[in-house]
Amino acid sequence: MNLFRHRPGGLPARLPALVLLCAAVGCSSADGGTSAAVPRPTAKTVKLCRDLDEALPSKVDGRGRRDPEPASALTAGWGDPAIILRCGVERPPKMVDPKVAQGQDADAVAGGVNGVDWLMEKRDGGGYRFTTAGRLAYVEVTVPKDADSSSVLIDLASAIKKQVPKGIAD
């Protein structure tokens, strides 16, 4: 039996589905590169996110900027393992959960850093996901367990305050 023989419906036929799956869930490539799913916000939110991308710092938590694949003004990254920012994401379900607002959810907490309000969610395997609250676009930042979350949020606060005004996101 020849394992390398191409058959209809084999790997070449399934490759586009695999690429779409990686784009949706954020797979990493073998060369150590990082990928992140690109959000699909409204045109108004895309403009805010592009403006934010231009204002983002070159370093976050001492890590140099290293954007994920595919290249997009809606995503940014720093370091390896990467701190990933995605602008224009949908509102997280936990953001409207009354348990979170009352401090009764051990896996999600609301708070603010340098004038930017965040929902903090613990991630399986360590690290956190932060999503802005009270801004015209939801900005999500995933922080690996080896990063200083406070430093990350402080480093990003100025750009977010400047480019994503307060308000209710679409």
DODREN-107843 format. One record per residue: x, y, z of N, C-alpha, C, O, CB in turn; residue in one letter. Coordinates in steps of 0.1 Angstrom, whole numbers, padded with zeros to 4 digits, always signed. Glycine has a CB too. Example, Ala and Ser with C-alpha at 12.3 -4.5 7.8 and 13.67 -1.06 7.14 Angstrom:
+0132-0057+0078+0123-0045+0078+0132-0033+0078+0142-0033+0085+0113-0045+0090a
+0128-0022+0071+0137-0011+0071+0129+0000+0079+0134+0011+0080+0141-0006+0057s
end
This chain:
+0008-0012+0000+0000+0000+0000+0009+0012+0000+0018+0013+0008-0010+0000+0012m
+0006+0022-0009+0014+0034-0010+0007+0045-0002-0004+0050-0007+0016+0038-0025n
+0012+0049+0009+0006+0059+0018+0007+0073+0012-0001+0082+0016+0012+0059+0031l
+0016+0075+0002+0017+0088-0004+0009+0090-0017+0010+0101-0023+0032+0091-0007f
+0002+0080-0021-0007+0081-0032-0018+0091-0030-0025+0090-0020-0012+0067-0037r
-0021+0100-0039-0032+0109-0037-0045+0103-0042-0046+0098-0053-0029+0122-0045h
-0055+0104-0034-0068+0098-0037-0078+0110-0036-0076+0119-0028-0072+0087-0028r
-0089+0109-0044-0099+0120-0042-0104+0120-0028-0106+0109-0022-0111+0117-0052p
-0106+0132-0022-0110+0133-0009-0099+0131+0002-0102+0132+0014-0121+0122-0006g
-0087+0130-0003-0076+0128+0006-0072+0142+0012-0079+0152+0011-0064+0122+0000g
-0059+0143+0017-0054+0155+0023-0055+0167+0013-0060+0178+0018-0040+0154+0027l
-0051+0166+0001-0053+0178-0008-0067+0183-0009-0069+0195-0010-0047+0175-0022p
-0077+0175-0009-0091+0179-0010-0095+0185+0003-0104+0194+0003-0100+0167-0013a
-0089+0181+0014-0093+0186+0028-0085+0198+0032-0088+0204+0042-0092+0175+0038r
-0074+0202+0025-0065+0212+0029-0073+0226+0031-0070+0232+0041-0054+0214+0019l
-0081+0230+0022-0088+0243+0024-0096+0243+0037-0097+0253+0044-0098+0246+0012p
-0103+0232+0041-0110+0231+0053-0101+0232+0065-0104+0238+0075-0118+0218+0054a
-0089+0226+0064-0079+0227+0075-0074+0241+0077-0073+0246+0088-0067+0218+0072l
-0072+0248+0066-0067+0262+0066-0078+0271+0073-0075+0279+0081-0064+0267+0052v
-0091+0269+0069-0102+0276+0075-0103+0273+0090-0106+0282+0098-0115+0273+0068l
-0101+0261+0094-0102+0257+0108-0091+0264+0116-0094+0269+0126-0101+0242+0109l
-0079+0264+0110-0068+0271+0117-0070+0286+0118-0068+0292+0129-0055+0268+0110c
-0076+0292+0108-0079+0306+0109-0090+0309+0119-0089+0319+0126-0084+0311+0095a
-0099+0300+0121-0110+0302+0130-0106+0300+0145-0110+0307+0154-0121+0293+0127a
-0097+0290+0147-0093+0287+0161-0079+0292+0165-0076+0292+0177-0094+0273+0164v
-0072+0297+0155-0059+0302+0159-0048+0292+0161-0043+0290+0172-0060+0311+0171g
-0045+0284+0150-0034+0274+0151-0020+0281+0150-0019+0292+0144-0036+0263+0140c
-0010+0274+0154+0003+0279+0153+0010+0271+0142+0008+0259+0140+0012+0278+0166s
+0019+0278+0134+0026+0271+0123+0038+0264+0129+0042+0267+0141+0030+0280+0112s
+0044+0255+0122+0056+0247+0126+0068+0256+0128+0077+0252+0136+0059+0236+0117a
+0069+0268+0122+0080+0276+0123+0080+0285+0136+0088+0294+0137+0082+0284+0111d
+0070+0283+0144+0069+0291+0157+0061+0303+0155+0059+0310+0165+0083+0294+0161g
+0056+0306+0143+0047+0317+0141+0034+0315+0148+0030+0304+0151+0045+0320+0126g
+0027+0326+0150+0014+0326+0157+0004+0330+0148+0006+0338+0139+0014+0334+0170t
-0008+0324+0149-0019+0329+0141-0031+0332+0150-0032+0328+0162-0024+0317+0131s
-0039+0341+0145-0051+0345+0153-0063+0347+0143-0061+0352+0132-0048+0358+0161a
-0074+0343+0148-0086+0345+0139-0089+0360+0138-0089+0368+0148-0099+0338+0146a
-0092+0365+0126-0094+0379+0124-0109+0381+0126-0117+0375+0119-0089+0383+0109v
-0113+0391+0134-0127+0394+0136-0133+0400+0124-0126+0404+0115-0129+0404+0148p
-0146+0400+0123-0154+0405+0112-0164+0416+0117-0176+0413+0117-0161+0394+0104r
-0159+0427+0122-0168+0437+0127-0174+0446+0116-0172+0444+0104-0161+0446+0137p
-0183+0455+0120-0189+0465+0111-0178+0475+0106-0167+0475+0111-0200+0473+0118t
-0182+0482+0095-0172+0491+0089-0168+0502+0099-0157+0506+0099-0179+0498+0076a
-0178+0507+0107-0174+0517+0117-0164+0512+0127-0155+0519+0130-0187+0521+0124k
-0166+0499+0131-0156+0493+0140-0143+0491+0134-0132+0492+0140-0162+0480+0146t
-0143+0487+0121-0130+0485+0114-0122+0497+0114-0110+0497+0116-0133+0480+0099v
-0128+0509+0112-0120+0522+0112-0114+0524+0126-0103+0528+0127-0130+0534+0108k
-0122+0522+0136-0116+0523+0150-0104+0514+0152-0094+0518+0158-0127+0521+0161l
-0106+0502+0147-0095+0492+0149-0083+0495+0141-0072+0493+0146-0100+0478+0145c
-0084+0500+0129-0073+0504+0121-0065+0516+0128-0053+0516+0128-0077+0508+0107r
-0073+0525+0133-0067+0536+0140-0060+0531+0153-0049+0536+0156-0078+0547+0144d
-0066+0522+0160-0059+0516+0171-0046+0509+0167-0036+0510+0174-0069+0506+0178l
-0046+0501+0156-0035+0494+0152-0023+0504+0150-0011+0500+0153-0038+0486+0139d
-0026+0515+0144-0015+0525+0141-0009+0531+0154+0002+0536+0154-0020+0536+0132e
-0017+0531+0165-0013+0537+0178-0007+0527+0188-0003+0531+0198-0025+0544+0184a
-0008+0514+0185-0003+0504+0194+0012+0506+0196+0020+0510+0187-0006+0490+0189l
+0016+0502+0208+0031+0503+0212+0039+0493+0204+0034+0482+0201+0033+0503+0227p
+0052+0495+0203+0061+0486+0196+0064+0475+0206+0068+0464+0202+0073+0493+0191s
+0063+0478+0219+0066+0468+0229+0055+0467+0239+0049+0477+0243+0080+0471+0236k
+0052+0455+0244+0042+0453+0254+0048+0443+0264+0053+0432+0260+0028+0447+0248v
+0048+0446+0277+0054+0438+0287+0069+0434+0283+0074+0423+0286+0046+0425+0289d
+0076+0444+0277+0090+0442+0273+0092+0433+0261+0103+0430+0257+0097+0436+0284g
+0081+0429+0254+0082+0420+0242+0079+0428+0230+0071+0437+0229+0071+0409+0243r
+0088+0426+0220+0086+0433+0207+0074+0428+0199+0069+0417+0200+0099+0431+0199g
+0070+0437+0191+0058+0435+0182+0061+0424+0172+0071+0425+0165+0053+0447+0175r
+0052+0414+0171+0054+0403+0162+0039+0399+0159+0034+0390+0165+0062+0391+0168r
+0034+0405+0148+0020+0402+0145+0017+0388+0140+0025+0382+0134+0015+0412+0134d
+0005+0383+0144+0001+0370+0140-0003+0369+0125-0005+0379+0118-0010+0365+0148p
-0004+0357+0120-0009+0354+0107-0024+0352+0108-0028+0346+0118-0002+0342+0100e
-0032+0355+0098-0029+0363+0086-0027+0377+0090-0033+0382+0100-0039+0361+0076p
-0019+0385+0083-0017+0399+0086-0030+0406+0085-0038+0405+0075-0007+0405+0076a
-0033+0415+0095-0045+0422+0095-0044+0434+0105-0037+0433+0115-0058+0413+0099s
-0050+0445+0102-0050+0457+0111-0059+0454+0123-0060+0462+0132-0055+0469+0104a
-0066+0443+0123-0075+0439+0134-0069+0430+0144-0075+0427+0154-0088+0433+0128l
-0056+0426+0141-0049+0418+0151-0035+0423+0153-0029+0429+0144-0049+0403+0146t
-0029+0421+0164-0016+0424+0167-0010+0414+0177-0017+0408+0184-0015+0439+0173a
+0003+0413+0178+0009+0404+0187+0023+0409+0192+0029+0417+0185+0011+0390+0181g
+0027+0404+0203+0040+0407+0209+0046+0395+0215+0039+0388+0223+0039+0419+0220w
+0058+0392+0212+0066+0381+0219+0062+0367+0215+0054+0365+0206+0064+0383+0233g
+0068+0358+0222+0066+0343+0219+0069+0336+0233+0080+0336+0237+0076+0338+0208d
+0059+0330+0239+0045+0329+0235+0039+0343+0234+0042+0352+0242+0037+0320+0244p
+0030+0344+0225+0025+0357+0221+0014+0363+0230+0005+0355+0234+0020+0357+0207a
+0015+0376+0232+0003+0384+0237-0004+0387+0224+0002+0393+0215+0008+0396+0246i
-0017+0384+0223-0024+0387+0211-0036+0397+0214-0044+0395+0223-0030+0374+0205i
-0037+0407+0205-0048+0416+0206-0056+0414+0193-0051+0414+0182-0043+0431+0207l
-0069+0414+0195-0079+0413+0184-0089+0424+0186-0096+0425+0197-0086+0399+0183r
-0091+0433+0177-0100+0444+0178-0113+0441+0169-0112+0436+0158-0094+0457+0173c
-0124+0444+0175-0137+0442+0168-0143+0429+0171-0151+0424+0163-0135+0444+0153g
-0139+0422+0182-0145+0409+0185-0160+0411+0190-0164+0423+0193-0137+0402+0196v
-0167+0401+0191-0181+0402+0196-0180+0403+0211-0170+0399+0218-0189+0389+0192e
-0191+0408+0217-0192+0409+0232-0192+0395+0238-0199+0387+0234-0205+0417+0236r
-0183+0393+0248-0182+0380+0254-0195+0378+0262-0200+0387+0269-0170+0379+0263p
-0200+0366+0262-0212+0363+0270-0211+0366+0285-0221+0370+0291-0216+0348+0268p
-0199+0364+0290-0197+0367+0305-0199+0382+0308-0201+0385+0319-0183+0362+0309k
-0198+0390+0298-0199+0405+0300-0213+0409+0305-0214+0419+0312-0195+0412+0288m
-0223+0401+0302-0236+0404+0306-0241+0394+0317-0253+0394+0320-0246+0404+0294v
-0232+0386+0322-0236+0376+0332-0237+0383+0346-0227+0389+0350-0226+0364+0333d
-0249+0383+0352-0250+0389+0365-0241+0384+0376-0237+0391+0385-0264+0388+0370p
-0236+0371+0375-0227+0366+0385-0214+0373+0384-0207+0375+0395-0225+0351+0382k
-0209+0377+0372-0197+0384+0371-0198+0398+0377-0189+0402+0385-0193+0386+0356v
-0209+0405+0374-0211+0418+0379-0212+0418+0395-0208+0428+0401-0224+0424+0374a
-0217+0408+0400-0218+0407+0415-0205+0400+0421-0205+0398+0433-0230+0399+0419q
-0195+0397+0413-0183+0391+0419-0185+0376+0423-0177+0372+0431-0178+0399+0430g
-0195+0369+0417-0197+0356+0421-0192+0345+0411-0195+0333+0413-0212+0354+0422q
-0185+0349+0401-0179+0340+0391-0164+0340+0393-0157+0350+0391-0183+0345+0376d
-0159+0328+0397-0145+0326+0400-0136+0327+0388-0124+0330+0389-0142+0313+0407a
-0142+0325+0376-0134+0325+0364-0135+0338+0356-0128+0339+0345-0139+0314+0355d
-0142+0348+0360-0143+0361+0353-0145+0372+0363-0153+0371+0373-0155+0360+0343a
-0138+0383+0361-0138+0394+0370-0138+0407+0362-0132+0408+0351-0126+0394+0380v
-0146+0417+0366-0146+0430+0359-0137+0440+0367-0137+0439+0379-0160+0436+0358a
-0130+0448+0360-0121+0458+0367-0116+0468+0357-0118+0467+0345-0110+0451+0374g
-0108+0478+0361-0102+0488+0353-0087+0490+0355-0082+0488+0366-0110+0501+0354g
-0080+0494+0345-0066+0497+0345-0063+0509+0337-0066+0510+0325-0057+0485+0340v
-0058+0520+0344-0055+0532+0337-0066+0538+0328-0063+0543+0317-0042+0530+0329n
-0078+0538+0333-0089+0544+0326-0096+0535+0315-0105+0540+0308-0085+0556+0319g
-0092+0522+0315-0098+0513+0305-0104+0502+0314-0097+0495+0322-0088+0507+0295v
-0118+0499+0312-0124+0489+0319-0123+0476+0311-0123+0475+0299-0139+0492+0321d
-0121+0465+0319-0119+0452+0313-0127+0441+0319-0130+0442+0331-0104+0448+0314w
-0131+0431+0312-0135+0418+0317-0124+0409+0316-0118+0407+0306-0148+0412+0309l
-0120+0403+0328-0109+0393+0328-0114+0379+0329-0122+0376+0339-0099+0396+0340m
-0110+0370+0320-0114+0356+0321-0102+0347+0322-0093+0349+0314-0123+0352+0309e
-0102+0338+0331-0091+0328+0332-0092+0318+0320-0103+0315+0316-0092+0320+0345k
-0081+0315+0314-0080+0305+0303-0076+0292+0308-0068+0290+0317-0071+0310+0292r
-0081+0281+0302-0077+0268+0305-0062+0267+0302-0057+0272+0291-0085+0257+0297d
-0054+0261+0310-0040+0260+0308-0032+0272+0313-0020+0272+0311-0037+0257+0294g
-0038+0281+0319-0031+0293+0324-0033+0305+0315-0037+0304+0303-0017+0290+0325g
-0030+0316+0320-0031+0329+0312-0045+0334+0313-0054+0328+0320-0028+0327+0298g
-0047+0346+0307-0060+0353+0308-0064+0358+0294-0056+0360+0286-0059+0364+0318y
-0077+0361+0293-0083+0368+0282-0090+0380+0288-0098+0379+0297-0093+0359+0273r
-0086+0392+0283-0092+0405+0287-0100+0411+0276-0095+0410+0264-0081+0415+0292f
-0112+0416+0278-0120+0423+0268-0124+0436+0273-0129+0437+0284-0132+0414+0264t
-0122+0447+0265-0126+0460+0269-0141+0461+0271-0149+0454+0264-0121+0470+0259t
-0145+0469+0280-0159+0472+0283-0162+0487+0282-0153+0495+0285-0164+0466+0297a
-0174+0491+0278-0177+0505+0278-0170+0513+0267-0168+0525+0268-0174+0511+0291g
-0166+0506+0256-0159+0513+0245-0167+0510+0232-0175+0500+0231-0144+0508+0243r
-0165+0518+0221-0173+0516+0209-0168+0504+0201-0175+0501+0191-0171+0529+0200l
-0158+0497+0205-0154+0485+0199-0148+0476+0210-0142+0480+0220-0142+0487+0188a
-0151+0463+0209-0146+0453+0219-0132+0450+0215-0130+0445+0203-0155+0441+0220y
-0122+0451+0223-0108+0448+0221-0105+0436+0230-0106+0438+0243-0099+0460+0223v
-0100+0425+0225-0097+0413+0233-0082+0412+0233-0075+0413+0223-0104+0401+0227e
-0076+0409+0245-0062+0407+0246-0060+0394+0253-0065+0392+0265-0055+0419+0254v
-0053+0384+0247-0050+0372+0254-0036+0372+0259-0027+0376+0251-0052+0359+0244t
-0034+0369+0271-0021+0370+0278-0016+0356+0282-0023+0350+0290-0022+0380+0290v
-0005+0352+0278+0000+0338+0282+0004+0339+0297+0006+0349+0303+0012+0334+0273p
+0005+0327+0303+0007+0326+0317+0021+0331+0321+0023+0335+0333+0006+0312+0321k
+0030+0332+0312+0043+0338+0316+0045+0353+0315+0055+0358+0318+0054+0331+0307d
+0034+0360+0311+0034+0374+0310+0028+0381+0322+0020+0375+0329+0026+0379+0297a
+0032+0393+0324+0026+0401+0335+0014+0409+0330+0015+0419+0323+0037+0412+0341d
+0002+0404+0334-0010+0409+0329-0012+0424+0332-0016+0431+0323-0022+0402+0335s
-0008+0428+0344-0009+0442+0347-0001+0451+0338-0005+0461+0333-0004+0445+0362s
+0012+0447+0335+0020+0454+0326+0014+0455+0312+0015+0465+0305+0034+0447+0325s
+0009+0444+0307+0002+0443+0294-0009+0454+0293-0009+0461+0284-0003+0429+0291v
-0018+0454+0303-0029+0463+0303-0025+0477+0304-0030+0486+0297-0039+0459+0314l
-0015+0480+0312-0009+0494+0313-0003+0498+0300-0005+0509+0296+0001+0494+0325i
+0005+0489+0294+0011+0493+0281+0001+0495+0270+0004+0503+0261+0020+0481+0277d
-0011+0489+0270-0021+0491+0260-0031+0502+0262-0038+0506+0253-0028+0478+0257l
-0032+0506+0275-0043+0515+0279-0043+0528+0271-0053+0533+0267-0042+0518+0294a
-0031+0534+0270-0031+0547+0263-0036+0547+0249-0044+0555+0245-0016+0552+0263s
-0032+0537+0241-0036+0536+0227-0051+0533+0227-0058+0539+0218-0029+0525+0220a
-0056+0525+0235-0071+0522+0235-0079+0534+0239-0089+0537+0233-0074+0510+0245i
-0075+0541+0250-0082+0553+0254-0082+0563+0243-0092+0570+0241-0075+0559+0266k
-0071+0565+0235-0070+0575+0225-0078+0571+0212-0084+0580+0206-0055+0577+0221k
-0078+0559+0209-0084+0555+0196-0098+0548+0196-0105+0547+0186-0075+0546+0189q
-0102+0543+0208-0115+0536+0209-0123+0544+0220-0122+0541+0232-0113+0521+0213v
-0131+0553+0215-0139+0561+0225-0148+0553+0234-0152+0542+0230-0146+0572+0217p
-0151+0559+0245-0161+0553+0254-0175+0553+0247-0178+0562+0239-0162+0561+0267k
-0183+0543+0250-0196+0542+0245-0200+0527+0245-0194+0519+0251-0196+0547+0230g
-0211+0524+0238-0216+0511+0237-0213+0505+0223-0217+0511+0213-0232+0510+0239i
-0206+0494+0222-0202+0488+0210-0214+0482+0203-0224+0478+0209-0192+0477+0212a
-0214+0482+0189-0225+0476+0181-0226+0462+0184-0235+0455+0178-0222+0479+0166d
end
